[in-house]
Amino acid sequence: MLLLICLWLIPYDTAVLARHQQLGLPASETFLWLKEMVWPDRENWAAPVLVVAMIAVYASMALTGADAVSPAAADLFDHGGIRRSAVLDSQWWRLVSGVLLHGNLQHLFLSVFVLYLSGLIFLMVADNKTFFLVFWLAALIGGSVGLMSQENVVTVTPTAGILGVTGAYLSLFIARKLYSFEAGLALPMILMGLAFGLYPWVDHFANIGGLIAGLLTGFVLQRTGRLAVLDDDQDP
């Protein structure tokens, strides 16, 4: 899995290198731009803010007695995990808190890594506010879809938001029938996001719902001009 991730870094960095050349930046700053995704700043804040929140929630769960490697269902529920009966009992806020939870430590690591990369490619076609909007909209819709398939099982839904962002990005190329290298960047993201459904407590139906919600949101955002393929002479 880690080897696969390292191999994915090559095409993603190639895409950023092309964008830097377009903006007249030196090639040596390519990996630096990727590292800057870790820290919120004026230009790149959406993905880092989400990642910091996810790490903080997982750390707080571990510090309050949960297993740091693989939390139990009861621990996830106590920290805001989603359960259908609880949400229907007016605990709707679990649809929000469940987005920041993860089934185990490996899930957290891979999730924040893919979130970094989704921010990397999404900022090529939109801004941070749009990223934040699409992420939460897809996560909430995906979590709601998951309620229909899960009854007394505790679930977490961060991947629904990630797949939503990726789906919105992919919608650009589907609408314009642009089957290019840039469009292909979304495919490994989607495959890995769907594979997250194999982790404990991850709602596979919520992930699919988030992906579909992201695709549909992307088509809508294109009509408003908030999502667009950048031309060579257009700044991000």
WOPEFEN-V134094 format. One record per residue. SS is DSSP state (helix for helix, strand for strand, loop for the rest). PHI is phi in whole degrees, 0 to 359 (* if undefined). Layout:
# WOPEFEN-V134094
ss=SS phi=PHI
ss=SS phi=PHI
This chain:
# WOPEFEN-V134094
ss=loop phi=*
ss=helix phi=295
ss=helix phi=297
ss=helix phi=298
ss=helix phi=298
ss=helix phi=299
ss=helix phi=292
ss=helix phi=292
ss=helix phi=297
ss=helix phi=296
ss=helix phi=295
ss=helix phi=294
ss=helix phi=290
ss=helix phi=297
ss=helix phi=296
ss=helix phi=293
ss=helix phi=300
ss=helix phi=298
ss=helix phi=292
ss=helix phi=295
ss=helix phi=296
ss=helix phi=297
ss=helix phi=270
ss=loop phi=79
ss=loop phi=267
ss=loop phi=293
ss=helix phi=297
ss=helix phi=296
ss=helix phi=269
ss=helix phi=297
ss=helix phi=292
ss=helix phi=298
ss=helix phi=297
ss=helix phi=295
ss=helix phi=295
ss=helix phi=292
ss=loop phi=294
ss=loop phi=287
ss=loop phi=248
ss=loop phi=298
ss=loop phi=213
ss=loop phi=297
ss=loop phi=268
ss=loop phi=228
ss=loop phi=236
ss=helix phi=296
ss=helix phi=296
ss=helix phi=301
ss=helix phi=298
ss=helix phi=295
ss=helix phi=295
ss=helix phi=300
ss=helix phi=296
ss=helix phi=295
ss=helix phi=294
ss=helix phi=296
ss=helix phi=294
ss=helix phi=294
ss=helix phi=296
ss=helix phi=296
ss=helix phi=294
ss=helix phi=293
ss=helix phi=288
ss=loop phi=259
ss=loop phi=113
ss=loop phi=284
ss=loop phi=297
ss=loop phi=290
ss=loop phi=268
ss=loop phi=214
ss=loop phi=298
ss=loop phi=281
ss=helix phi=300
ss=helix phi=297
ss=helix phi=294
ss=helix phi=297
ss=helix phi=295
ss=helix phi=296
ss=loop phi=257
ss=loop phi=110
ss=loop phi=298
ss=strand phi=270
ss=loop phi=222
ss=helix phi=305
ss=helix phi=298
ss=helix phi=289
ss=helix phi=296
ss=helix phi=290
ss=loop phi=265
ss=loop phi=75
ss=loop phi=268
ss=loop phi=297
ss=loop phi=299
ss=helix phi=294
ss=helix phi=294
ss=helix phi=272
ss=helix phi=296
ss=helix phi=295
ss=helix phi=289
ss=helix phi=265
ss=loop phi=262
ss=loop phi=223
ss=loop phi=290
ss=loop phi=199
ss=helix phi=295
ss=helix phi=295
ss=helix phi=300
ss=helix phi=299
ss=helix phi=301
ss=helix phi=290
ss=helix phi=295
ss=helix phi=291
ss=helix phi=294
ss=helix phi=293
ss=helix phi=296
ss=helix phi=304
ss=helix phi=292
ss=helix phi=295
ss=helix phi=294
ss=helix phi=300
ss=helix phi=279
ss=helix phi=291
ss=loop phi=290
ss=loop phi=285
ss=loop phi=235
ss=loop phi=203
ss=loop phi=254
ss=helix phi=296
ss=helix phi=297
ss=helix phi=293
ss=helix phi=303
ss=helix phi=298
ss=helix phi=298
ss=helix phi=295
ss=helix phi=303
ss=helix phi=288
ss=helix phi=297
ss=helix phi=294
ss=helix phi=296
ss=helix phi=289
ss=helix phi=293
ss=helix phi=299
ss=helix phi=298
ss=helix phi=293
ss=helix phi=297
ss=helix phi=298
ss=helix phi=298
ss=helix phi=286
ss=helix phi=253
ss=loop phi=244
ss=loop phi=250
ss=loop phi=252
ss=loop phi=254
ss=loop phi=279
ss=strand phi=227
ss=strand phi=232
ss=loop phi=225
ss=helix phi=295
ss=helix phi=291
ss=helix phi=299
ss=helix phi=291
ss=helix phi=296
ss=helix phi=293
ss=helix phi=296
ss=helix phi=298
ss=helix phi=295
ss=helix phi=295
ss=helix phi=296
ss=helix phi=299
ss=helix phi=293
ss=helix phi=300
ss=helix phi=303
ss=helix phi=282
ss=helix phi=292
ss=helix phi=297
ss=helix phi=262
ss=loop phi=54
ss=loop phi=257
ss=loop phi=265
ss=loop phi=242
ss=helix phi=301
ss=helix phi=297
ss=helix phi=294
ss=helix phi=295
ss=helix phi=299
ss=helix phi=283
ss=helix phi=296
ss=helix phi=297
ss=helix phi=297
ss=helix phi=292
ss=helix phi=298
ss=helix phi=290
ss=helix phi=298
ss=helix phi=292
ss=helix phi=293
ss=helix phi=300
ss=helix phi=297
ss=helix phi=279
ss=loop phi=285
ss=loop phi=296
ss=loop phi=73
ss=strand phi=272
ss=loop phi=272
ss=helix phi=295
ss=helix phi=293
ss=helix phi=295
ss=helix phi=297
ss=helix phi=295
ss=helix phi=298
ss=helix phi=295
ss=helix phi=296
ss=helix phi=295
ss=helix phi=298
ss=helix phi=295
ss=helix phi=300
ss=helix phi=294
ss=helix phi=296
ss=helix phi=299
ss=helix phi=297
ss=helix phi=293
ss=helix phi=295
ss=helix phi=296
ss=helix phi=288
ss=helix phi=268
ss=loop phi=83
ss=loop phi=272
ss=loop phi=220
ss=loop phi=203
ss=loop phi=291
ss=loop phi=281
ss=loop phi=277
ss=loop phi=298
ss=loop phi=256
ss=loop phi=247
ss=loop phi=281
ss=loop phi=288
